[in-house]
């Protein structure tokens, strides 16, 4: 095996090892991020359904659907 090929293989192995260790550290982070997004969405839904804003939004959506479908 010549010197250039040995250097390239070593460099690739080092890069691959570094990449896999970074992926292992990030694995749990995405679960926490998804949980945070779910909490925010639930909080928004609860806030909207607990006020008259939810009924206003529902009425506006129903009105637009009726306009599109020609319904009443």
PDB file of N, CA, C and O in Angstrom, chain B, residues numbered from 101:
ATOM      1  N   UNK B 101       0.859  -1.164   0.000  1.00  0.00           N
ATOM      2  CA  UNK B 101       0.000   0.000   0.000  1.00  0.00           C
ATOM      3  C   UNK B 101       0.903   1.224   0.000  1.00  0.00           C
ATOM      4  O   UNK B 101       1.844   1.316   0.788  1.00  0.00           O
ATOM      5  N   UNK B 102       0.606   2.162  -0.893  1.00  0.00           N
ATOM      6  CA  UNK B 102       1.489   3.329  -0.950  1.00  0.00           C
ATOM      7  C   UNK B 102       1.098   4.340   0.137  1.00  0.00           C
ATOM      8  O   UNK B 102       0.059   4.215   0.786  1.00  0.00           O
ATOM      9  N   UNK B 103       1.951   5.327   0.307  1.00  0.00           N
ATOM     10  CA  UNK B 103       1.818   6.307   1.390  1.00  0.00           C
ATOM     11  C   UNK B 103       0.566   7.177   1.230  1.00  0.00           C
ATOM     12  O   UNK B 103      -0.110   7.462   2.217  1.00  0.00           O
ATOM     13  N   UNK B 104       0.252   7.599   0.011  1.00  0.00           N
ATOM     14  CA  UNK B 104      -0.902   8.464  -0.218  1.00  0.00           C
ATOM     15  C   UNK B 104      -2.207   7.732   0.113  1.00  0.00           C
ATOM     16  O   UNK B 104      -3.125   8.314   0.691  1.00  0.00           O
ATOM     17  N   UNK B 105      -2.275   6.451  -0.261  1.00  0.00           N
ATOM     18  CA  UNK B 105      -3.488   5.681   0.019  1.00  0.00           C
ATOM     19  C   UNK B 105      -3.643   5.467   1.518  1.00  0.00           C
ATOM     20  O   UNK B 105      -4.755   5.543   2.039  1.00  0.00           O
ATOM     21  N   UNK B 106      -2.562   5.205   2.207  1.00  0.00           N
ATOM     22  CA  UNK B 106      -2.603   5.008   3.651  1.00  0.00           C
ATOM     23  C   UNK B 106      -3.068   6.280   4.358  1.00  0.00           C
ATOM     24  O   UNK B 106      -3.867   6.212   5.292  1.00  0.00           O
ATOM     25  N   UNK B 107      -2.575   7.436   3.920  1.00  0.00           N
ATOM     26  CA  UNK B 107      -2.991   8.708   4.505  1.00  0.00           C
ATOM     27  C   UNK B 107      -4.480   8.967   4.255  1.00  0.00           C
ATOM     28  O   UNK B 107      -5.188   9.422   5.154  1.00  0.00           O
ATOM     29  N   UNK B 108      -4.952   8.682   3.049  1.00  0.00           N
ATOM     30  CA  UNK B 108      -6.360   8.896   2.725  1.00  0.00           C
ATOM     31  C   UNK B 108      -7.263   7.996   3.553  1.00  0.00           C
ATOM     32  O   UNK B 108      -8.295   8.447   4.050  1.00  0.00           O
ATOM     33  N   UNK B 109      -6.890   6.724   3.710  1.00  0.00           N
ATOM     34  CA  UNK B 109      -7.685   5.795   4.512  1.00  0.00           C
ATOM     35  C   UNK B 109      -7.703   6.208   5.982  1.00  0.00           C
ATOM     36  O   UNK B 109      -8.742   6.126   6.637  1.00  0.00           O
ATOM     37  N   UNK B 110      -6.570   6.646   6.493  1.00  0.00           N
ATOM     38  CA  UNK B 110      -6.496   7.093   7.887  1.00  0.00           C
ATOM     39  C   UNK B 110      -7.368   8.318   8.109  1.00  0.00           C
ATOM     40  O   UNK B 110      -8.099   8.408   9.096  1.00  0.00           O
ATOM     41  N   UNK B 111      -7.281   9.260   7.176  1.00  0.00           N
ATOM     42  CA  UNK B 111      -8.085  10.480   7.282  1.00  0.00           C
ATOM     43  C   UNK B 111      -9.581  10.151   7.233  1.00  0.00           C
ATOM     44  O   UNK B 111     -10.367  10.719   7.991  1.00  0.00           O
ATOM     45  N   UNK B 112      -9.968   9.247   6.354  1.00  0.00           N
ATOM     46  CA  UNK B 112     -11.374   8.840   6.255  1.00  0.00           C
ATOM     47  C   UNK B 112     -11.852   8.157   7.517  1.00  0.00           C
ATOM     48  O   UNK B 112     -12.971   8.396   7.973  1.00  0.00           O
ATOM     49  N   UNK B 113     -11.019   7.315   8.079  1.00  0.00           N
ATOM     50  CA  UNK B 113     -11.400   6.610   9.313  1.00  0.00           C
ATOM     51  C   UNK B 113     -11.547   7.583  10.467  1.00  0.00           C
ATOM     52  O   UNK B 113     -12.483   7.461  11.256  1.00  0.00           O
ATOM     53  N   UNK B 114     -10.657   8.533  10.582  1.00  0.00           N
ATOM     54  CA  UNK B 114     -10.746   9.541  11.646  1.00  0.00           C
ATOM     55  C   UNK B 114     -12.010  10.365  11.467  1.00  0.00           C
ATOM     56  O   UNK B 114     -12.719  10.626  12.439  1.00  0.00           O
ATOM     57  N   UNK B 115     -12.303  10.777  10.239  1.00  0.00           N
ATOM     58  CA  UNK B 115     -13.502  11.573   9.976  1.00  0.00           C
ATOM     59  C   UNK B 115     -14.765  10.785  10.305  1.00  0.00           C
ATOM     60  O   UNK B 115     -15.689  11.323  10.913  1.00  0.00           O
ATOM     61  N   UNK B 116     -14.811   9.521   9.909  1.00  0.00           N
ATOM     62  CA  UNK B 116     -15.979   8.680  10.160  1.00  0.00           C
ATOM     63  C   UNK B 116     -16.179   8.459  11.653  1.00  0.00           C
ATOM     64  O   UNK B 116     -17.308   8.500  12.142  1.00  0.00           O
ATOM     65  N   UNK B 117     -15.106   8.228  12.369  1.00  0.00           N
ATOM     66  CA  UNK B 117     -15.204   8.046  13.823  1.00  0.00           C
ATOM     67  C   UNK B 117     -15.706   9.302  14.508  1.00  0.00           C
ATOM     68  O   UNK B 117     -16.522   9.223  15.426  1.00  0.00           O
ATOM     69  N   UNK B 118     -15.233  10.455  14.073  1.00  0.00           N
ATOM     70  CA  UNK B 118     -15.680  11.728  14.643  1.00  0.00           C
ATOM     71  C   UNK B 118     -17.147  11.959  14.333  1.00  0.00           C
ATOM     72  O   UNK B 118     -17.894  12.410  15.201  1.00  0.00           O
ATOM     73  N   UNK B 119     -17.574  11.663  13.123  1.00  0.00           N
ATOM     74  CA  UNK B 119     -18.959  11.863  12.707  1.00  0.00           C
ATOM     75  C   UNK B 119     -19.901  10.976  13.511  1.00  0.00           C
ATOM     76  O   UNK B 119     -20.954  11.436  13.953  1.00  0.00           O
ATOM     77  N   UNK B 120     -19.539   9.712  13.706  1.00  0.00           N
ATOM     78  CA  UNK B 120     -20.418   8.803  14.450  1.00  0.00           C
ATOM     79  C   UNK B 120     -20.506   9.195  15.916  1.00  0.00           C
ATOM     80  O   UNK B 120     -21.567   9.038  16.520  1.00  0.00           O
ATOM     81  N   UNK B 121     -19.450   9.692  16.499  1.00  0.00           N
ATOM     82  CA  UNK B 121     -19.515  10.105  17.905  1.00  0.00           C
ATOM     83  C   UNK B 121     -20.377  11.353  18.054  1.00  0.00           C
ATOM     84  O   UNK B 121     -21.082  11.484  19.054  1.00  0.00           O
ATOM     85  N   UNK B 122     -20.342  12.274  17.090  1.00  0.00           N
ATOM     86  CA  UNK B 122     -21.214  13.451  17.139  1.00  0.00           C
ATOM     87  C   UNK B 122     -22.666  13.054  17.010  1.00  0.00           C
ATOM     88  O   UNK B 122     -23.521  13.619  17.693  1.00  0.00           O
ATOM     89  N   UNK B 123     -22.968  12.091  16.146  1.00  0.00           N
ATOM     90  CA  UNK B 123     -24.348  11.632  15.969  1.00  0.00           C
ATOM     91  C   UNK B 123     -24.867  10.988  17.253  1.00  0.00           C
ATOM     92  O   UNK B 123     -26.041  11.148  17.588  1.00  0.00           O
ATOM     93  N   UNK B 124     -24.021  10.273  17.966  1.00  0.00           N
ATOM     94  CA  UNK B 124     -24.447   9.617  19.201  1.00  0.00           C
ATOM     95  C   UNK B 124     -24.790  10.653  20.269  1.00  0.00           C
ATOM     96  O   UNK B 124     -25.727  10.446  21.040  1.00  0.00           O
ATOM     97  N   UNK B 125     -24.056  11.756  20.330  1.00  0.00           N
ATOM     98  CA  UNK B 125     -24.334  12.796  21.316  1.00  0.00           C
ATOM     99  C   UNK B 125     -25.626  13.529  21.004  1.00  0.00           C
ATOM    100  O   UNK B 125     -26.310  13.971  21.926  1.00  0.00           O
ATOM    101  N   UNK B 126     -25.984  13.674  19.726  1.00  0.00           N
ATOM    102  CA  UNK B 126     -27.168  14.423  19.332  1.00  0.00           C
ATOM    103  C   UNK B 126     -28.450  13.606  19.388  1.00  0.00           C
ATOM    104  O   UNK B 126     -29.536  14.159  19.216  1.00  0.00           O
ATOM    105  N   UNK B 127     -28.352  12.337  19.618  1.00  0.00           N
ATOM    106  CA  UNK B 127     -29.523  11.458  19.526  1.00  0.00           C
ATOM    107  C   UNK B 127     -30.615  11.876  20.509  1.00  0.00           C
ATOM    108  O   UNK B 127     -31.772  11.961  20.098  1.00  0.00           O
ATOM    109  N   UNK B 128     -30.324  12.136  21.755  1.00  0.00           N
ATOM    110  CA  UNK B 128     -31.323  12.499  22.749  1.00  0.00           C
ATOM    111  C   UNK B 128     -31.838  13.917  22.595  1.00  0.00           C
ATOM    112  O   UNK B 128     -32.933  14.238  23.057  1.00  0.00           O
ATOM    113  N   UNK B 129     -31.074  14.745  21.966  1.00  0.00           N
ATOM    114  CA  UNK B 129     -31.453  16.145  21.821  1.00  0.00           C
ATOM    115  C   UNK B 129     -32.723  16.293  20.994  1.00  0.00           C
ATOM    116  O   UNK B 129     -33.565  17.127  21.327  1.00  0.00           O
ATOM    117  N   UNK B 130     -32.888  15.527  19.943  1.00  0.00           N
ATOM    118  CA  UNK B 130     -34.060  15.680  19.099  1.00  0.00           C
ATOM    119  C   UNK B 130     -35.331  15.295  19.834  1.00  0.00           C
ATOM    120  O   UNK B 130     -36.375  15.902  19.594  1.00  0.00           O
ATOM    121  N   UNK B 131     -35.284  14.313  20.718  1.00  0.00           N
ATOM    122  CA  UNK B 131     -36.462  13.934  21.493  1.00  0.00           C
ATOM    123  C   UNK B 131     -36.902  15.086  22.386  1.00  0.00           C
ATOM    124  O   UNK B 131     -38.098  15.350  22.515  1.00  0.00           O
ATOM    125  N   UNK B 132     -35.951  15.769  22.999  1.00  0.00           N
ATOM    126  CA  UNK B 132     -36.276  16.911  23.857  1.00  0.00           C
ATOM    127  C   UNK B 132     -36.859  18.045  23.024  1.00  0.00           C
ATOM    128  O   UNK B 132     -37.796  18.714  23.462  1.00  0.00           O
ATOM    129  N   UNK B 133     -36.322  18.269  21.837  1.00  0.00           N
ATOM    130  CA  UNK B 133     -36.849  19.322  20.979  1.00  0.00           C
ATOM    131  C   UNK B 133     -38.282  19.020  20.547  1.00  0.00           C
ATOM    132  O   UNK B 133     -39.129  19.913  20.555  1.00  0.00           O
ATOM    133  N   UNK B 134     -38.564  17.761  20.169  1.00  0.00           N
ATOM    134  CA  UNK B 134     -39.932  17.384  19.802  1.00  0.00           C
ATOM    135  C   UNK B 134     -40.884  17.562  20.977  1.00  0.00           C
ATOM    136  O   UNK B 134     -42.006  18.035  20.791  1.00  0.00           O
ATOM    137  N   UNK B 135     -40.468  17.199  22.164  1.00  0.00           N
ATOM    138  CA  UNK B 135     -41.295  17.367  23.344  1.00  0.00           C
ATOM    139  C   UNK B 135     -41.601  18.846  23.583  1.00  0.00           C
ATOM    140  O   UNK B 135     -42.726  19.197  23.938  1.00  0.00           O
ATOM    141  N   UNK B 136     -40.611  19.705  23.390  1.00  0.00           N
ATOM    142  CA  UNK B 136     -40.830  21.144  23.545  1.00  0.00           C
ATOM    143  C   UNK B 136     -41.833  21.681  22.545  1.00  0.00           C
ATOM    144  O   UNK B 136     -42.676  22.506  22.897  1.00  0.00           O
ATOM    145  N   UNK B 137     -41.755  21.227  21.304  1.00  0.00           N
ATOM    146  CA  UNK B 137     -42.702  21.666  20.277  1.00  0.00           C
ATOM    147  C   UNK B 137     -44.112  21.201  20.636  1.00  0.00           C
ATOM    148  O   UNK B 137     -45.069  21.962  20.491  1.00  0.00           O
ATOM    149  N   UNK B 138     -44.248  19.967  21.099  1.00  0.00           N
ATOM    150  CA  UNK B 138     -45.565  19.447  21.476  1.00  0.00           C
ATOM    151  C   UNK B 138     -46.153  20.258  22.625  1.00  0.00           C
ATOM    152  O   UNK B 138     -47.344  20.569  22.608  1.00  0.00           O
ATOM    153  N   UNK B 139     -45.352  20.601  23.610  1.00  0.00           N
ATOM    154  CA  UNK B 139     -45.826  21.397  24.747  1.00  0.00           C
ATOM    155  C   UNK B 139     -46.320  22.756  24.278  1.00  0.00           C
ATOM    156  O   UNK B 139     -47.368  23.220  24.726  1.00  0.00           O
ATOM    157  N   UNK B 140     -45.584  23.400  23.384  1.00  0.00           N
ATOM    158  CA  UNK B 140     -45.999  24.711  22.872  1.00  0.00           C
ATOM    159  C   UNK B 140     -47.303  24.601  22.091  1.00  0.00           C
ATOM    160  O   UNK B 140     -48.193  25.434  22.266  1.00  0.00           O
ATOM    161  N   UNK B 141     -47.435  23.597  21.238  1.00  0.00           N
ATOM    162  CA  UNK B 141     -48.660  23.428  20.451  1.00  0.00           C
ATOM    163  C   UNK B 141     -49.855  23.170  21.365  1.00  0.00           C
ATOM    164  O   UNK B 141     -50.926  23.740  21.159  1.00  0.00           O
ATOM    165  N   UNK B 142     -49.681  22.322  22.365  1.00  0.00           N
ATOM    166  CA  UNK B 142     -50.776  22.048  23.301  1.00  0.00           C
ATOM    167  C   UNK B 142     -51.166  23.314  24.053  1.00  0.00           C
ATOM    168  O   UNK B 142     -52.353  23.570  24.254  1.00  0.00           O
ATOM    169  N   UNK B 143     -50.191  24.104  24.468  1.00  0.00           N
ATOM    170  CA  UNK B 143     -50.491  25.353  25.167  1.00  0.00           C
ATOM    171  C   UNK B 143     -51.279  26.310  24.278  1.00  0.00           C
ATOM    172  O   UNK B 143     -52.203  26.971  24.752  1.00  0.00           O
ATOM    173  N   UNK B 144     -50.930  26.391  23.009  1.00  0.00           N
ATOM    174  CA  UNK B 144     -51.653  27.264  22.080  1.00  0.00           C
ATOM    175  C   UNK B 144     -53.078  26.767  21.885  1.00  0.00           C
ATOM    176  O   UNK B 144     -54.019  27.561  21.907  1.00  0.00           O
ATOM    177  N   UNK B 145     -53.246  25.473  21.696  1.00  0.00           N
ATOM    178  CA  UNK B 145     -54.589  24.906  21.506  1.00  0.00           C
ATOM    179  C   UNK B 145     -55.454  25.143  22.743  1.00  0.00           C
ATOM    180  O   UNK B 145     -56.622  25.510  22.616  1.00  0.00           O
ATOM    181  N   UNK B 146     -54.901  24.939  23.924  1.00  0.00           N
ATOM    182  CA  UNK B 146     -55.655  25.161  25.156  1.00  0.00           C
ATOM    183  C   UNK B 146     -56.025  26.634  25.289  1.00  0.00           C
ATOM    184  O   UNK B 146     -57.142  26.958  25.694  1.00  0.00           O
ATOM    185  N   UNK B 147     -55.107  27.520  24.956  1.00  0.00           N
ATOM    186  CA  UNK B 147     -55.394  28.951  25.043  1.00  0.00           C
ATOM    187  C   UNK B 147     -56.489  29.362  24.064  1.00  0.00           C
ATOM    188  O   UNK B 147     -57.333  30.194  24.396  1.00  0.00           O
ATOM    189  N   UNK B 148     -56.484  28.793  22.872  1.00  0.00           N
ATOM    190  CA  UNK B 148     -57.489  29.148  21.866  1.00  0.00           C
ATOM    191  C   UNK B 148     -58.852  28.580  22.237  1.00  0.00           C
ATOM    192  O   UNK B 148     -59.862  29.271  22.105  1.00  0.00           O
ATOM    193  N   UNK B 149     -58.900  27.342  22.694  1.00  0.00           N
ATOM    194  CA  UNK B 149     -60.194  26.731  23.014  1.00  0.00           C
ATOM    195  C   UNK B 149     -60.800  27.300  24.287  1.00  0.00           C
ATOM    196  O   UNK B 149     -62.011  27.206  24.485  1.00  0.00           O
ATOM    197  N   UNK B 150     -59.997  27.878  25.141  1.00  0.00           N
ATOM    198  CA  UNK B 150     -60.495  28.441  26.393  1.00  0.00           C
ATOM    199  C   UNK B 150     -61.038  29.850  26.256  1.00  0.00           C
ATOM    200  O   UNK B 150     -61.501  30.422  27.243  1.00  0.00           O
ATOM    201  N   UNK B 151     -60.998  30.423  25.077  1.00  0.00           N
ATOM    202  CA  UNK B 151     -61.472  31.798  24.891  1.00  0.00           C
ATOM    203  C   UNK B 151     -62.469  31.854  23.741  1.00  0.00           C
ATOM    204  O   UNK B 151     -62.734  30.847  23.084  1.00  0.00           O
ATOM    205  N   UNK B 152     -63.010  33.027  23.509  1.00  0.00           N
ATOM    206  CA  UNK B 152     -63.934  33.227  22.390  1.00  0.00           C
ATOM    207  C   UNK B 152     -63.206  33.297  21.054  1.00  0.00           C
ATOM    208  O   UNK B 152     -63.838  33.238  19.999  1.00  0.00           O
ATOM    209  N   UNK B 153     -61.905  33.421  21.091  1.00  0.00           N
ATOM    210  CA  UNK B 153     -61.128  33.476  19.850  1.00  0.00           C
ATOM    211  C   UNK B 153     -61.306  32.176  19.069  1.00  0.00           C
ATOM    212  O   UNK B 153     -61.384  32.194  17.841  1.00  0.00           O
ATOM    213  N   UNK B 154     -61.371  31.054  19.774  1.00  0.00           N
ATOM    214  CA  UNK B 154     -61.559  29.762  19.118  1.00  0.00           C
ATOM    215  C   UNK B 154     -62.854  29.709  18.334  1.00  0.00           C
ATOM    216  O   UNK B 154     -62.887  29.194  17.217  1.00  0.00           O
ATOM    217  N   UNK B 155     -63.928  30.243  18.916  1.00  0.00           N
ATOM    218  CA  UNK B 155     -65.213  30.262  18.224  1.00  0.00           C
ATOM    219  C   UNK B 155     -65.176  31.203  17.027  1.00  0.00           C
ATOM    220  O   UNK B 155     -65.784  30.916  15.996  1.00  0.00           O
ATOM    221  N   UNK B 156     -64.475  32.311  17.151  1.00  0.00           N
ATOM    222  CA  UNK B 156     -64.340  33.247  16.029  1.00  0.00           C
ATOM    223  C   UNK B 156     -63.594  32.596  14.867  1.00  0.00           C
ATOM    224  O   UNK B 156     -63.990  32.739  13.710  1.00  0.00           O
ATOM    225  N   UNK B 157     -62.522  31.889  15.176  1.00  0.00           N
ATOM    226  CA  UNK B 157     -61.736  31.206  14.143  1.00  0.00           C
ATOM    227  C   UNK B 157     -62.578  30.120  13.484  1.00  0.00           C
ATOM    228  O   UNK B 157     -62.573  29.977  12.261  1.00  0.00           O
ATOM    229  N   UNK B 158     -63.301  29.355  14.302  1.00  0.00           N
ATOM    230  CA  UNK B 158     -64.151  28.290  13.773  1.00  0.00           C
ATOM    231  C   UNK B 158     -65.216  28.868  12.851  1.00  0.00           C
ATOM    232  O   UNK B 158     -65.479  28.315  11.783  1.00  0.00           O
ATOM    233  N   UNK B 159     -65.830  29.976  13.253  1.00  0.00           N
ATOM    234  CA  UNK B 159     -66.859  30.611  12.426  1.00  0.00           C
ATOM    235  C   UNK B 159     -66.296  31.128  11.107  1.00  0.00           C
ATOM    236  O   UNK B 159     -66.934  30.993  10.063  1.00  0.00           O
ATOM    237  N   UNK B 160     -65.098  31.721  11.151  1.00  0.00           N
ATOM    238  CA  UNK B 160     -64.481  32.255   9.931  1.00  0.00           C
ATOM    239  C   UNK B 160     -64.111  31.120   8.975  1.00  0.00           C
ATOM    240  O   UNK B 160     -64.289  31.247   7.763  1.00  0.00           O
ATOM    241  N   UNK B 161     -63.607  30.034   9.503  1.00  0.00           N
ATOM    242  CA  UNK B 161     -63.252  28.901   8.650  1.00  0.00           C
ATOM    243  C   UNK B 161     -64.502  28.287   8.032  1.00  0.00           C
ATOM    244  O   UNK B 161     -64.513  27.965   6.844  1.00  0.00           O
ATOM    245  N   UNK B 162     -65.559  28.122   8.832  1.00  0.00           N
ATOM    246  CA  UNK B 162     -66.811  27.560   8.316  1.00  0.00           C
ATOM    247  C   UNK B 162     -67.408  28.461   7.238  1.00  0.00           C
ATOM    248  O   UNK B 162     -67.957  27.972   6.252  1.00  0.00           O
ATOM    249  N   UNK B 163     -67.301  29.767   7.426  1.00  0.00           N
ATOM    250  CA  UNK B 163     -67.820  30.726   6.437  1.00  0.00           C
ATOM    251  C   UNK B 163     -67.068  30.618   5.115  1.00  0.00           C
ATOM    252  O   UNK B 163     -67.686  30.627   4.050  1.00  0.00           O
ATOM    253  N   UNK B 164     -65.755  30.519   5.169  1.00  0.00           N
ATOM    254  CA  UNK B 164     -64.946  30.408   3.949  1.00  0.00           C
ATOM    255  C   UNK B 164     -65.211  29.088   3.234  1.00  0.00           C
ATOM    256  O   UNK B 164     -65.249  29.042   2.004  1.00  0.00           O
ATOM    257  N   UNK B 165     -65.393  28.026   3.993  1.00  0.00           N
ATOM    258  CA  UNK B 165     -65.700  26.735   3.383  1.00  0.00           C
ATOM    259  C   UNK B 165     -67.050  26.803   2.673  1.00  0.00           C
ATOM    260  O   UNK B 165     -67.222  26.280   1.571  1.00  0.00           O
ATOM    261  N   UNK B 166     -67.994  27.456   3.330  1.00  0.00           N
ATOM    262  CA  UNK B 166     -69.326  27.601   2.727  1.00  0.00           C
ATOM    263  C   UNK B 166     -69.255  28.409   1.427  1.00  0.00           C
ATOM    264  O   UNK B 166     -69.941  28.102   0.452  1.00  0.00           O
ATOM    265  N   UNK B 167     -68.411  29.450   1.432  1.00  0.00           N
ATOM    266  CA  UNK B 167     -68.237  30.263   0.209  1.00  0.00           C
ATOM    267  C   UNK B 167     -67.654  29.411  -0.924  1.00  0.00           C
ATOM    268  O   UNK B 167     -68.086  29.516  -2.072  1.00  0.00           O
ATOM    269  N   UNK B 168     -66.678  28.574  -0.594  1.00  0.00           N
ATOM    270  CA  UNK B 168     -66.024  27.759  -1.618  1.00  0.00           C
ATOM    271  C   UNK B 168     -66.940  26.659  -2.168  1.00  0.00           C
ATOM    272  O   UNK B 168     -66.928  26.358  -3.361  1.00  0.00           O
ATOM    273  N   UNK B 169     -67.717  26.082  -1.283  1.00  0.00           N
ATOM    274  CA  UNK B 169     -68.555  24.958  -1.708  1.00  0.00           C
ATOM    275  C   UNK B 169     -69.940  25.388  -2.154  1.00  0.00           C
ATOM    276  O   UNK B 169     -70.699  24.569  -2.672  1.00  0.00           O
ATOM    277  N   UNK B 170     -70.286  26.648  -1.966  1.00  0.00           N
ATOM    278  CA  UNK B 170     -71.601  27.137  -2.357  1.00  0.00           C
ATOM    279  C   UNK B 170     -72.681  26.736  -1.361  1.00  0.00           C
ATOM    280  O   UNK B 170     -73.873  26.831  -1.655  1.00  0.00           O
ATOM    281  N   UNK B 171     -72.263  26.290  -0.195  1.00  0.00           N
ATOM    282  CA  UNK B 171     -73.204  25.887   0.847  1.00  0.00           C
ATOM    283  C   UNK B 171     -73.698  27.070   1.629  1.00  0.00           C
ATOM    284  O   UNK B 171     -73.431  28.223   1.290  1.00  0.00           O
ATOM    285  N   UNK B 172     -74.424  26.767   2.681  1.00  0.00           N
ATOM    286  CA  UNK B 172     -75.020  27.860   3.464  1.00  0.00           C
ATOM    287  C   UNK B 172     -74.281  28.104   4.739  1.00  0.00           C
ATOM    288  O   UNK B 172     -74.655  28.989   5.509  1.00  0.00           O
TER     289      UNK B 172
END
